[in-house]
């Protein structure tokens, strides 16, 4: 399933909404549950998982856009790119929680 995501064999809506938005939301909820239960180490790990997920989604969207460039595809590309950059920044910023 991940191979079809990364190689762009899924549709743009499936790649962006299901894997990008819903997948990121689900992983974010796991990190939030970790904070509320006192396991703060889950937060940087979930941002690391988001970085991997958004990297795969960005790769899939890039392959989709190589076949046909659309306005919504370009918008989805930039939204996921911003999310990927923010996830990398958060992993770097919260990495001190891993080594406590």
Secondary structure, 3 states (H helix, E strand, C coil): CHHHHHCCCCCHHHHHHHHHHHHHHHHHHHHHHHHHCCCCHHHHHHHHHHHHHHHHHHHHHHHHHHHCCCHHHHHHHHHHHHHHHHHHHHHHHCHHHCCC
